[in-house]
């Protein structure tokens, strides 16, 4: 399925030539609200444009078609520590209510290369082995640091380096793989806008339904249904005077 890459925002000023360290100029402002999927799309587009021979793919259990490859995955998603529940946002109109919540996403990127470089052809061995994985992960970390302002400009609330995980190896379909993993903390925000009139209408409908349910149950408990035994014959049997057979 073809992906629609996000359009980079434009402004009326030259962001590169502006000196923001003096404190006189305003800080770089985000335009939009970058989601996790959009963030991955941006990283993939920028990276593969610079390094077309090293693809970025989602994490999978099976073998990849070609190596080296960078596999991404969402390790954890949780509510932001300073905003554990949705809160109101400033609305441009009194007729619109806006609610939002921020989330912390731990995103991992794993560089994978073939380990048995000595058994491969010259062209394949050039991009194999643990040394190659080390070089690629270092280049990728520099790449992510360089483009952090771009991620923030596109709408990432926060984007920080989390940690580098321990090096590892694994076997995938009889192929030994070197793995080098780095994680980042991406803060995203989810916004929901709704008309105030619609909110009030739904609330009124719910109150009416709850009142009707309460009326039905109150009527049931005040006037419980009592069975009528009119016209019914009742025979009482004394179990202590049971029939005893006679053998006379």
C-alpha positions as CSV (number, residue, x, y, z in Angstrom):
1,X,0.0,0.0,0.0
2,X,1.6,3.3,-1.0
3,X,2.1,5.8,1.9
4,X,1.3,9.5,1.8
5,X,4.3,11.2,3.3
6,X,3.5,14.2,5.4
7,X,4.0,17.6,3.8
8,X,6.7,19.6,5.6
9,X,5.4,22.9,7.0
10,X,6.6,26.2,5.5
11,X,6.9,29.5,7.2
12,X,7.7,33.1,6.3
13,X,11.1,33.1,8.0
14,X,14.3,31.3,7.4
15,X,14.5,28.8,10.2
16,X,18.1,27.9,9.5
17,X,19.6,31.4,9.5
18,X,17.7,32.5,12.7
19,X,19.9,32.6,15.8
20,X,17.6,31.4,18.6
21,X,20.3,31.1,21.2
22,X,20.2,34.8,22.1
23,X,16.7,34.4,23.6
24,X,15.4,37.3,21.5
25,X,13.7,35.2,18.9
26,X,10.8,32.9,19.7
27,X,11.5,29.1,19.9
28,X,10.8,26.8,17.0
29,X,7.0,26.1,17.1
30,X,5.4,22.8,16.2
31,X,2.9,22.8,13.3
32,X,0.4,19.9,13.5
33,X,0.1,16.9,15.8
34,X,2.5,14.1,14.9
35,X,1.2,10.6,15.7
36,X,3.3,7.4,16.1
37,X,2.5,6.2,12.6
38,X,3.3,9.5,11.1
39,X,6.5,9.7,13.0
40,X,7.6,6.3,11.6
41,X,6.6,7.5,8.1
42,X,8.8,10.6,8.5
43,X,11.8,8.7,9.8
44,X,11.5,6.1,7.0
45,X,11.2,8.7,4.3
46,X,14.1,10.8,5.5
47,X,16.4,7.8,6.2
48,X,15.7,5.9,3.0
49,X,16.2,9.0,1.0
50,X,19.7,9.3,2.5
51,X,20.5,5.6,2.7
52,X,18.4,3.8,0.1
53,X,20.3,0.5,0.5
54,X,19.3,0.1,4.2
55,X,15.5,-0.2,4.6
56,X,13.4,0.5,7.6
57,X,10.9,-2.3,8.3
58,X,8.5,-3.2,11.1
59,X,9.5,-5.8,13.6
60,X,8.7,-9.4,12.5
61,X,9.4,-12.9,13.7
62,X,10.5,-14.3,10.3
63,X,13.6,-13.5,8.2
64,X,13.9,-10.3,6.2
65,X,14.4,-10.3,2.5
66,X,17.6,-8.4,2.6
67,X,20.2,-7.2,5.1
68,X,21.2,-4.9,6.6
69,X,17.9,-3.7,7.8
70,X,16.5,-1.4,10.6
71,X,13.5,-2.8,12.4
72,X,11.2,-0.5,14.3
73,X,8.7,-1.3,17.0
74,X,6.6,0.2,19.8
75,X,7.9,-1.1,23.1
76,X,5.6,0.8,25.4
77,X,2.8,3.3,25.3
78,X,1.4,4.9,28.4
79,X,-0.3,8.0,29.6
80,X,2.1,10.9,30.3
81,X,3.1,11.3,33.9
82,X,1.9,14.9,34.0
83,X,-1.4,14.2,32.3
84,X,-2.8,10.8,33.3
85,X,-6.3,11.6,32.0
86,X,-7.8,13.8,29.3
87,X,-8.0,17.5,29.9
88,X,-9.7,20.5,28.3
89,X,-7.8,22.5,25.7
90,X,-8.2,26.1,24.7
91,X,-10.9,26.2,22.0
92,X,-11.0,28.8,19.2
93,X,-14.8,28.9,19.6
94,X,-17.2,28.7,22.5
95,X,-19.3,26.3,20.5
96,X,-16.5,23.7,20.3
97,X,-15.1,21.7,23.2
98,X,-11.6,20.3,22.8
99,X,-10.2,17.5,25.0
100,X,-6.7,16.1,24.8
101,X,-4.3,13.7,26.4
102,X,-0.5,13.2,26.0
103,X,1.1,9.8,25.7
104,X,4.7,8.5,26.1
105,X,5.8,6.1,23.4
106,X,9.0,4.1,23.7
107,X,10.1,3.4,20.2
108,X,12.9,1.0,19.3
109,X,15.1,0.8,16.2
110,X,17.2,-2.3,15.8
111,X,20.0,-2.6,13.2
112,X,20.3,-6.2,11.9
113,X,23.2,-7.6,9.9
114,X,24.2,-11.1,8.9
115,X,26.9,-12.4,11.3
116,X,28.6,-14.9,9.0
117,X,30.4,-12.4,6.8
118,X,33.2,-14.9,6.1
119,X,30.9,-17.2,4.2
120,X,29.3,-14.6,2.0
121,X,30.2,-13.1,-1.3
122,X,32.3,-9.9,-1.4
123,X,29.3,-7.6,-2.0
124,X,27.3,-9.2,0.8
125,X,30.2,-9.4,3.2
126,X,30.7,-5.7,2.9
127,X,27.4,-5.0,4.7
128,X,27.7,-7.9,7.2
129,X,29.2,-8.6,10.6
130,X,29.0,-6.9,14.0
131,X,31.4,-4.1,13.0
132,X,29.0,-3.0,10.3
133,X,26.1,-3.1,12.7
134,X,28.1,-0.9,15.1
135,X,28.7,1.7,12.3
136,X,25.1,1.7,11.2
137,X,23.7,2.2,14.7
138,X,26.1,5.1,15.3
139,X,25.2,6.7,12.0
140,X,21.5,6.2,12.8
141,X,21.9,7.9,16.2
142,X,23.5,10.9,14.6
143,X,20.8,11.0,12.0
144,X,18.0,11.0,14.6
145,X,19.8,13.8,16.5
146,X,20.2,15.9,13.4
147,X,16.5,15.6,12.5
148,X,15.0,16.0,16.0
149,X,14.1,19.7,15.2
150,X,12.2,18.4,12.1
151,X,10.2,15.9,14.2
152,X,9.3,18.6,16.7
153,X,8.4,21.1,14.0
154,X,6.1,18.5,12.5
155,X,4.2,18.1,15.8
156,X,6.1,15.8,18.2
157,X,5.5,17.2,21.7
158,X,8.7,15.8,23.0
159,X,11.4,13.6,21.4
160,X,14.4,12.4,23.5
161,X,17.1,9.7,23.4
162,X,16.1,6.9,25.9
163,X,18.9,4.3,26.0
164,X,21.0,1.9,24.0
165,X,20.2,-1.7,24.7
166,X,22.7,-4.5,25.1
167,X,24.1,-6.0,21.9
168,X,22.7,-9.4,21.0
169,X,22.6,-12.1,18.3
170,X,19.9,-14.5,17.2
171,X,19.3,-17.1,14.6
172,X,16.5,-16.5,12.0
173,X,15.8,-19.4,9.7
174,X,19.4,-20.7,9.9
175,X,20.8,-17.3,9.5
176,X,22.9,-15.7,12.3
177,X,22.0,-12.1,12.9
178,X,23.8,-9.3,14.8
179,X,21.4,-6.9,16.5
180,X,22.1,-3.4,17.8
181,X,19.1,-1.6,19.4
182,X,18.5,2.0,20.4
183,X,15.3,3.4,22.0
184,X,13.7,6.8,22.0
185,X,10.9,8.4,24.0
186,X,8.3,10.0,21.7
187,X,5.6,12.1,23.3
188,X,2.4,12.3,21.3
189,X,-0.9,14.1,21.9
190,X,-4.4,12.9,21.0
191,X,-7.1,15.6,20.5
192,X,-10.8,15.2,20.2
193,X,-13.1,18.1,19.3
194,X,-16.9,18.0,19.7
195,X,-19.7,20.5,19.4
196,X,-21.0,21.7,22.7
197,X,-24.6,21.4,21.4
198,X,-24.0,17.8,20.5
199,X,-22.5,17.1,24.0
200,X,-25.6,18.6,25.7
201,X,-28.0,16.7,23.5
202,X,-26.3,13.4,24.3
203,X,-26.3,14.2,28.0
204,X,-30.0,15.0,27.9
205,X,-30.8,11.8,26.1
206,X,-28.8,9.8,28.6
207,X,-30.5,11.5,31.6
208,X,-33.9,10.7,30.1
209,X,-33.0,7.1,29.6
210,X,-31.6,6.8,33.2
211,X,-34.8,8.4,34.6
212,X,-37.0,6.0,32.7
213,X,-35.0,3.0,33.9
214,X,-35.2,4.3,37.5
215,X,-39.0,4.7,37.2
216,X,-39.4,1.2,35.9
217,X,-37.4,-0.4,38.8
218,X,-39.0,1.8,41.4
219,X,-42.5,0.6,40.2
220,X,-41.3,-3.0,40.3
221,X,-40.1,-2.9,43.9
222,X,-43.2,-0.9,45.2
223,X,-45.7,-3.2,43.5
224,X,-44.1,-6.7,43.3
225,X,-46.1,-9.2,41.4
226,X,-48.0,-11.6,43.9
227,X,-49.3,-15.0,42.7
228,X,-53.1,-15.6,43.1
229,X,-54.2,-18.9,44.6
230,X,-58.0,-18.3,44.2
231,X,-59.9,-21.4,43.2
232,X,-57.0,-23.7,44.1
233,X,-57.5,-26.8,46.3
234,X,-55.0,-27.4,49.0
235,X,-54.3,-30.9,50.4
236,X,-52.2,-31.2,53.5
237,X,-50.4,-34.4,54.0
238,X,-49.1,-35.4,57.5
239,X,-45.8,-37.1,56.8
240,X,-45.7,-38.4,60.4
241,X,-48.8,-40.6,59.9
242,X,-47.5,-42.5,56.9
243,X,-49.4,-45.7,55.9
244,X,-48.1,-48.9,57.5
245,X,-48.7,-52.2,55.7
246,X,-50.7,-54.8,57.7
247,X,-49.8,-58.5,57.6
248,X,-52.8,-59.9,59.5
